[in-house]
Amino acid sequence: MFKMLTLDEIEKYKGEMAKIYKEVFKSDDFSANFLITRIDDSLKNNIKIVGAFENEKLIGFVYGFDFLKENWWAMQVDSQLPKGIDWYKNTFELNELAVLENYQGKGYGKKLMKCLIENLGNDKILLSTKKFNNDKIINFYHKLGFEDLVNPFEYPNGDYETSIILCFKK
């Protein structure tokens, strides 16, 4: 089952989302707990989370929120985005997509993304992902209709890996 979570369900499942994040991205407790902080901070930005459930157990999620000038990532990418488009009008910022390893390769990520896209009022979705050693993920987004928008993208402070900014337009 795939469903857009209500605010009450977000509150209920955010701890599970942090556990999934930790397992999928092989991160530490700090990063997993920071996901909860990011979700809490995003509640005011029209957050959207779709959950994937198997026998009522959360096995994956995708989340993001409105792309706003004051968002951290928007401040990082603003100068690199193509001119002539108001990126802050009707654009969604995709933050995370994670599916437990045992369920990967079975279409859950694709179904999560399709559910999100179908339920968004936004007409554009932006995301970034690592450029190198990441062909599987890049190809996944390309198959969903995302196109390279900025390739390569270097974060201004140099603290993050070279990335690609991808865009989906409805």
MIFIMAR-495587 format. One record per residue (C-alpha): residue number from 1; residue in three letters; x, z, y. Coordinates in steps of 0.001 Angstrom, whole numbers, plus 500000, padded with zeros to 6 digits. Layout:
N
+------+------+--------+--------+--------+
: resi : resn :     xx :     zz :     yy :
+------+------+--------+--------+--------+
:  NUM :  Ala :      X :      Z :      Y :
...
+------+------+--------+--------+--------+
end
This chain:
170
+------+------+--------+--------+--------+
: resi : resn :     xx :     zz :     yy :
+------+------+--------+--------+--------+
:    1 :  Met : 500000 : 500000 : 500000 :
:    2 :  Phe : 501207 : 499150 : 503490 :
:    3 :  Lys : 499712 : 500736 : 506569 :
:    4 :  Met : 500272 : 501343 : 510255 :
:    5 :  Leu : 500728 : 505095 : 510584 :
:    6 :  Thr : 498651 : 507170 : 512962 :
:    7 :  Leu : 500375 : 509723 : 515207 :
:    8 :  Asp : 499355 : 512490 : 512769 :
:    9 :  Glu : 500817 : 510514 : 509865 :
:   10 :  Ile : 504030 : 509898 : 511813 :
:   11 :  Glu : 504340 : 513655 : 512264 :
:   12 :  Lys : 503601 : 514202 : 508559 :
:   13 :  Tyr : 506088 : 511606 : 507249 :
:   14 :  Lys : 508989 : 511675 : 509727 :
:   15 :  Gly : 510964 : 514070 : 507508 :
:   16 :  Glu : 510509 : 511683 : 504573 :
:   17 :  Met : 511564 : 508786 : 506801 :
:   18 :  Ala : 514767 : 510679 : 507636 :
:   19 :  Lys : 515482 : 511157 : 503909 :
:   20 :  Ile : 514897 : 507457 : 503232 :
:   21 :  Tyr : 517125 : 506551 : 506194 :
:   22 :  Lys : 519898 : 508829 : 504907 :
:   23 :  Glu : 519754 : 507319 : 501425 :
:   24 :  Val : 519432 : 503674 : 502452 :
:   25 :  Phe : 522106 : 503734 : 505165 :
:   26 :  Lys : 524278 : 506276 : 503348 :
:   27 :  Ser : 524373 : 508343 : 506497 :
:   28 :  Asp : 525036 : 512005 : 507101 :
:   29 :  Asp : 522520 : 514744 : 507908 :
:   30 :  Phe : 523198 : 514424 : 511637 :
:   31 :  Ser : 522235 : 510729 : 511682 :
:   32 :  Ala : 519182 : 511319 : 509510 :
:   33 :  Asn : 518019 : 514162 : 511760 :
:   34 :  Phe : 518736 : 512046 : 514831 :
:   35 :  Leu : 516203 : 509532 : 513475 :
:   36 :  Ile : 513559 : 512256 : 513815 :
:   37 :  Thr : 514662 : 512857 : 517413 :
:   38 :  Arg : 514500 : 509129 : 518124 :
:   39 :  Ile : 510990 : 508944 : 516677 :
:   40 :  Asp : 509876 : 511959 : 518730 :
:   41 :  Asp : 511376 : 510441 : 521889 :
:   42 :  Ser : 509618 : 507128 : 521161 :
:   43 :  Leu : 506115 : 508571 : 520988 :
:   44 :  Lys : 505660 : 507891 : 524708 :
:   45 :  Asn : 506750 : 504229 : 524331 :
:   46 :  Asn : 503855 : 502962 : 522193 :
:   47 :  Ile : 505676 : 503630 : 518908 :
:   48 :  Lys : 504575 : 501682 : 515845 :
:   49 :  Ile : 505505 : 502652 : 512309 :
:   50 :  Val : 504392 : 500887 : 509150 :
:   51 :  Gly : 504836 : 502767 : 505902 :
:   52 :  Ala : 505132 : 501373 : 502376 :
:   53 :  Phe : 503607 : 503619 : 499742 :
:   54 :  Glu : 503805 : 503551 : 495958 :
:   55 :  Asn : 501439 : 506006 : 494267 :
:   56 :  Glu : 501034 : 507801 : 497620 :
:   57 :  Lys : 504815 : 508293 : 497941 :
:   58 :  Leu : 506521 : 506875 : 501036 :
:   59 :  Ile : 509140 : 504414 : 499786 :
:   60 :  Gly : 509950 : 502527 : 502985 :
:   61 :  Phe : 509157 : 502080 : 506649 :
:   62 :  Val : 509705 : 499911 : 509668 :
:   63 :  Tyr : 509523 : 501241 : 513201 :
:   64 :  Gly : 509985 : 500386 : 516815 :
:   65 :  Phe : 508331 : 500531 : 520210 :
:   66 :  Asp : 507836 : 498674 : 523469 :
:   67 :  Phe : 511008 : 497144 : 524903 :
:   68 :  Leu : 511447 : 498897 : 528256 :
:   69 :  Lys : 514236 : 498709 : 530856 :
:   70 :  Glu : 514848 : 502442 : 530587 :
:   71 :  Asn : 515427 : 502345 : 526806 :
:   72 :  Trp : 519034 : 502841 : 525734 :
:   73 :  Trp : 519259 : 499598 : 523781 :
:   74 :  Ala : 517630 : 497579 : 526573 :
:   75 :  Met : 520318 : 498814 : 528963 :
:   76 :  Gln : 522990 : 497670 : 526481 :
:   77 :  Val : 521618 : 494159 : 525958 :
:   78 :  Asp : 519947 : 493307 : 529291 :
:   79 :  Ser : 522842 : 491370 : 530814 :
:   80 :  Gln : 523227 : 489244 : 527665 :
:   81 :  Leu : 519599 : 488192 : 527221 :
:   82 :  Pro : 518785 : 484592 : 528167 :
:   83 :  Lys : 517526 : 484209 : 531719 :
:   84 :  Gly : 514141 : 482733 : 532611 :
:   85 :  Ile : 512089 : 484985 : 530325 :
:   86 :  Asp : 510648 : 488369 : 531276 :
:   87 :  Trp : 511908 : 490250 : 528245 :
:   88 :  Tyr : 510153 : 493404 : 529424 :
:   89 :  Lys : 506715 : 491820 : 529256 :
:   90 :  Asn : 504980 : 492098 : 525899 :
:   91 :  Thr : 508183 : 492597 : 523852 :
:   92 :  Phe : 508638 : 494988 : 520931 :
:   93 :  Glu : 511997 : 496591 : 520096 :
:   94 :  Leu : 512474 : 496857 : 516334 :
:   95 :  Asn : 514626 : 499878 : 515523 :
:   96 :  Glu : 514749 : 500480 : 511789 :
:   97 :  Leu : 513664 : 498928 : 508522 :
:   98 :  Ala : 514464 : 500904 : 505390 :
:   99 :  Val : 513283 : 500664 : 501780 :
:  100 :  Leu : 514503 : 502971 : 499021 :
:  101 :  Glu : 517106 : 501281 : 496829 :
:  102 :  Asn : 514940 : 501291 : 493666 :
:  103 :  Tyr : 512313 : 499242 : 495527 :
:  104 :  Gln : 514630 : 496765 : 497244 :
:  105 :  Gly : 514465 : 493113 : 496262 :
:  106 :  Lys : 510777 : 493391 : 495356 :
:  107 :  Gly : 509235 : 492154 : 498599 :
:  108 :  Tyr : 508580 : 495527 : 500228 :
:  109 :  Gly : 510707 : 494806 : 503304 :
:  110 :  Lys : 508990 : 491459 : 503809 :
:  111 :  Lys : 505545 : 493037 : 503445 :
:  112 :  Leu : 506467 : 495847 : 505864 :
:  113 :  Met : 507544 : 493296 : 508458 :
:  114 :  Lys : 504460 : 491117 : 507961 :
:  115 :  Cys : 502189 : 494152 : 508360 :
:  116 :  Leu : 504023 : 495135 : 511542 :
:  117 :  Ile : 503881 : 491614 : 513007 :
:  118 :  Glu : 500170 : 491263 : 512201 :
:  119 :  Asn : 499350 : 494581 : 513866 :
:  120 :  Leu : 501415 : 494159 : 517027 :
:  121 :  Gly : 499881 : 493089 : 520293 :
:  122 :  Asn : 503341 : 492035 : 521488 :
:  123 :  Asp : 504287 : 488367 : 521415 :
:  124 :  Lys : 508060 : 488899 : 521023 :
:  125 :  Ile : 510167 : 491158 : 518803 :
:  126 :  Leu : 513859 : 491869 : 519467 :
:  127 :  Leu : 516352 : 493513 : 517129 :
:  128 :  Ser : 520054 : 493692 : 516548 :
:  129 :  Thr : 521991 : 493792 : 513317 :
:  130 :  Lys : 525641 : 493679 : 512355 :
:  131 :  Lys : 527157 : 490194 : 512482 :
:  132 :  Phe : 529817 : 490528 : 509775 :
:  133 :  Asn : 529382 : 491307 : 506073 :
:  134 :  Asn : 525624 : 491297 : 506617 :
:  135 :  Asp : 524460 : 487848 : 505462 :
:  136 :  Lys : 521704 : 489252 : 503219 :
:  137 :  Ile : 520024 : 491071 : 506134 :
:  138 :  Ile : 520510 : 488221 : 508609 :
:  139 :  Asn : 519031 : 485743 : 506113 :
:  140 :  Phe : 516112 : 488117 : 505480 :
:  141 :  Tyr : 515184 : 488062 : 509178 :
:  142 :  His : 515745 : 484302 : 509465 :
:  143 :  Lys : 513303 : 483737 : 506556 :
:  144 :  Leu : 510717 : 485790 : 508473 :
:  145 :  Gly : 511053 : 483475 : 511469 :
:  146 :  Phe : 513563 : 485377 : 513593 :
:  147 :  Glu : 516078 : 483244 : 515466 :
:  148 :  Asp : 519522 : 484086 : 516804 :
:  149 :  Leu : 519171 : 484933 : 520487 :
:  150 :  Val : 522661 : 486265 : 521280 :
:  151 :  Asn : 525372 : 485536 : 518721 :
:  152 :  Pro : 527747 : 487282 : 518900 :
:  153 :  Phe : 526741 : 490345 : 520869 :
:  154 :  Glu : 529371 : 492917 : 521842 :
:  155 :  Tyr : 528177 : 496314 : 523016 :
:  156 :  Pro : 529496 : 497048 : 526529 :
:  157 :  Asn : 531182 : 500322 : 525555 :
:  158 :  Gly : 532756 : 498868 : 522394 :
:  159 :  Asp : 531538 : 501790 : 520290 :
:  160 :  Tyr : 529497 : 499608 : 517919 :
:  161 :  Glu : 530265 : 496692 : 515646 :
:  162 :  Thr : 529842 : 493100 : 516746 :
:  163 :  Ser : 526154 : 492302 : 516307 :
:  164 :  Ile : 523592 : 489556 : 516576 :
:  165 :  Ile : 520431 : 489902 : 518642 :
:  166 :  Leu : 517516 : 488231 : 516901 :
:  167 :  Cys : 514118 : 487302 : 518339 :
:  168 :  Phe : 510742 : 486589 : 516773 :
:  169 :  Lys : 508095 : 484871 : 518898 :
:  170 :  Lys : 504456 : 484746 : 517843 :
+------+------+--------+--------+--------+
end
